[in-house]
Each structure stands twice: as C-alpha cells, then as structure tokens.
Amino acid sequence: MELRMRYRLTQPTTASLLVLATTAVLMAVSCAAKDLPEAFDKCKRDSNFDKCLVDAVNKAIQILKPGNKEFEVPALEPLHVKSLVIDAGTAPINLRQTLKNVMVTDMISTSKIQRYRTDLDKYLIICDSFTGRIQMLGDYEMSGRILLLPITGNGRANITLVNTKIEHRLIGEPFEKDGVQYMRLKEYRVSFDPKRVYMHFENLFNDATLSQTMNRFLNDNWETVFNELKVGYAKSFGRIFREISNRLFEKIPMDSIFLR
C-alpha cells in the first residue's frame, strides 16, 4: 500500500497538466510581448497624435543612441555598417561603389524630426527630418565612368552629407502572435536632399596626382554626381533603418506603442 501511494503521488493529474500548460502559455506570451522602455514617451491616437510623435520619437532616438541590449538594437552612433553597395547604371554616370566596414557618425546627434503624417489604419507612417551632418568613413572599391571620364580605385573613403532633409516613409503590415496584434515594416523608404556633399576617395587610379584631380572634380560637381547616386544610398539606408525599427515593432504590441 505504501509503495502504491508513493507511486500515485509522483503522477501528474489531468488538472495539474492543464495548469502547467496554461502557465507555460502565459509565460510564453509574457516573454514574447514586451513594452517600450520606461524612458520612452507614449502617444495616444487622438487629434494631437502626430505632434506628440515628434517629441516622443526625437527623445527615443537619443535614448537609443548607445543601443539597447534588450531589443538587440546596435549602437546608432557611431553606426557600424558592414557594407553598402551603390549602383548608378545610366548615363552620364555609370558607377559602382562598394563601401565596407563603414562607420556612420553624427547622424543621430544632429538629427531632428520635424513633422509626422500617419495613417495607422493603413499602417503608414511618414515623417520629415533634418540632419546637420552624416559622415561615412570606410573602405571603398569603385569602378565606372563619370561623364566621359573613366574612374577606378580602392582605399579609404570619406563621404559627408551636410544639412540634409530626409523623408522617411514607413510602410507596415499587421501580424498576430499569441493572439496579440503587432506591426512589422515591409518597406522603409528614404529620400535624401542634402544642401552639400563632400567626397574624398584615396588612391583613385593608384596615382596621387590623378586622384587629387578627380576628387576635386567630384566635389566641384557634387550635385550632379550625388543626384545619380542618392537613390542607391537611400535604398541601402532604408534597409538598415527597417531592420533596426523592426527589432522594436516585432517585439512590442502595436497598442503598446501607439495607445488607443
């Protein structure tokens, strides 16, 4: 009898299994669904929503500048980018740039969001920002033609955008996880409009004199050159911004980010 009683005590009942299963599900949901960091301001979906977002996101960006381990957000300043591949394939500029091990500096410290236009029913967020300085330092490889001039080289590059107006267009889609509604970004479109761009590429043509001459030409004609390249830069940065943004959007329920 004693052995039989001990055996029964070690067997889970149907009720206890249900309790364990329910507890496991609740723990999974609570672990999956996160909330915004406490220091972040939240905005209610009312008539003041877009104006509220301007202040809230400007504050959040500065808080995230050193990164956030909980959400696996990397340091935003400096931002390390493994590679950027920029193609311009039509005349007068036919050029391919590959930048590797790029450090992007000043972008967060000198940025200010100025306006939001949102339609959350369509999962659309548009904002305009102004950035005083974006500096990209890295290793480059480049080949192609500018006007009628062939250009080739590899080495260190410094590309700096000054006083840049940027339009951010975030296009999302809903998804559900554990019965909770989330939004992920399927597209993050960026449009750059800088007041000035400075470019310096070391070792063009593997010749110091030709390199100096071509760098002078690039900077004297920066607007023509960059206008052909900026779509490529915009696509590259759009992919980076989407990946970083989704590390928050995919972990935090939509109603926890945008209050009803």
N, C-alpha and C positions, 0 to 999 in steps of 0.2 A: 504493500500500500504506500509506504513511504517513497519508494522509488517511483511509483506511478504518479504521485503528487508532484514530485520534483520535475518529472518529465513534462507534465502539463503546464507548470509554471514557466517553462522555457519556450513554449509555443505561442506565437503571436495570434491573437484572435482576429476575426474579420474586422471588428470595430477598431482595434488598435492599428491594423494595417491601413484602414481608411484615414485615421488620424495622422499616421505617418505620411501617407501620400498627400493629404491636404496640406500638412505643414511643409512638405518638400515643395509643393507647387507655390505656396505663398512665399517661401524663401526665395524661390527662383524668380518670381515676379518682382519681389522687393529688391533683389540683387540686379535684375535687368533694368528696371526703371529707376533712373537717377533724377536728381533735381539739379537746377542750376546752382553753382557755388554761391554760398551765402552772401558774398560781397556784391553779387550781380543785382542790379535793379530789374524789376519785372514791370511789364506794361500791360494794362488791361485793354481789351479790344473795344474801345469806345471812340468818341469823336476826337480825342486827343492822342490816339494810339501812335500815329506816325511821328508826331512831335516828341512823344515820350521815348520812342525808339532811338531817336537821335542822341539824346543824353545817355540813355542806358547802354547803347552799343559803344559809344565813344568811351565810356567808363570801362566797359567789359574788355575792350581791345587792349587798353593799357594794363588791366589786371592780368590778361593772358600773355603779355609781352614776354615774361620769362618762361612761359609754357605752363602746362598743368598735367601732372602725372596721373591724376585720377581719370582724366578723359583722354590720356595719351596724346595731348596736344604738344607739339615740339615748341621750343623757344621760337618766338616770332621775330625777335631782334637780338642778335642777328639771326636771320633765317637761312638755314643751310639747304641748298637745292643741289641734288646730285647732278642733274643735267637739264639743260634747256636746248631744244633743237628748233632753230628758226629757219624757215624756208621762205624765200621770195622768188617765185618762179616765172615772173613775167617782165618783159622789157619795160623801162630801161634798166631795171635792176634784177639780175638773176643771181641770187646769192644764197649760200647755205652756211649758217653759223651753228656750231655746236659749242655750248658752254658747259663746262664740267666743274664740279666742286665749287659752286657759286655761293658766295656769302652776300646776302642782301641786307644792307644796313640802312638805317634812318627811316625806313618806310613806316614803321609804327609810330615812332616818336614825333614825326612831322605830319601825321595824318589826322584829318578831322572830317567826320561825316557831317554833311550839311543838310541833307534832305532825304526823307523816305517817302515812297509811294508803294503801298501794299494792297494786295487783294488776296487774303488768306483763303477765301473760298476757292480761288483758282491756284493756290499755293505759289503765288507770285510775290516776290519782294524785289523792289528796285530802290537803289539808293545812289546818291551823288556824294562824292568825297573829294577832298583837296589834299594833296600830299606835297609838302615842300621839297622833299628830296628822296629819291630812290637810287641808291648806289649798288651796282652789281660788280663784284670782283671775282674773277675766276680764270680758269684755263680755257682757251678757245682754240678751235680749228675752223678755218674759213676758206671757202673757195667759190669762185663765180666771176661775175662781171658787174661793174657799176658803170652805167652809160656804155662807152666803148672800151673801158679800161678793165683788163683782167685783174683779179685780186686773189691772192692766196697767202696763207700764213698760219702759224700756230705759236702759242705762247700765252702770256698773261694779258687779260683784257680788263678794262675799266669802262663801264657804261653807266652814265649818271643822268637821270631824268630830274628836271627842276620844275617846280611849280606845276604839278600835273593834276588836271581834272580827270577824275575816273568815274565812269558809270558802272555800277555793279548790278547785274540782272540775275537774280537767283530764281531758278525755275525748279519747283519741287514736285513731289508726288507723295501721296499718303501710303502708309503701310501699317499693318496691325501686328502687334507682338503681345502674346499673353492677354489678349482682349483689350489692349491699350493702343490708342491711336498715336502714331508718330508721323513725322515728315522727313523724307530724305531729299537731298538735292540731286536731280538728274543732270542739271546743267548749271554752270556758273559762268556767265558771260561777262567779260571785262572789256571796256573801251578806254584807251589811253589818249589823253590830249595834253601833252607837255608843252610848257612855254619855251623850253630849251632842252636839248640833249647834247651831252658831251661824250665823245667816244675816243678811246685810246687802245690800240692793239699793238702790242710789242711784236717785233720780229716779222713784220709783213715782208713778203718776198725774200726773207732771210737776208735782208740788206738794210743797214741802218739808214742810209740816205733815202732810199725809196720808201722805207717805212715812215719816215718823218714826213715826206711829201704826201703820201697817201692819207696819213692821219690828218694832216692839215686840210686836205681836200674833203675828207669825210666831215670834219667839223664846220668847214665853210658851207657845206651843202647838207647839213644835218637834217633839215626839214624834209628834203626830197628823199634822202636815204631812209630816215626813220619812218616816214609815211608808208614806205613799201614793206618795212619790217614789223610795224607795230601790230599787225593782225597776228603774226606768229608769236610775238611776245604776249599778246593778250590771251591767246589760246593756252599758252604754257602756264601763265599765272592763273588763269581760270581753273585749270585742272588742279593746281596747288591749293587754291582757295576752297574749291569744292571738297577736296579730301580733308582739309583741316576742319571746315564747317561741319561736315557730316560726322565727325568724331563727337560733336555735341548733339546734333539733330537726331542721330540714330540711337542715342542713349537716353535722351530726355523726352518724355511725352510732350506732344505739341501743346497741350493745355497747361503744362508746367512752364513752358517757355513764353507763350502768349496767353495771358489769363483771360478767361471769359467773364 
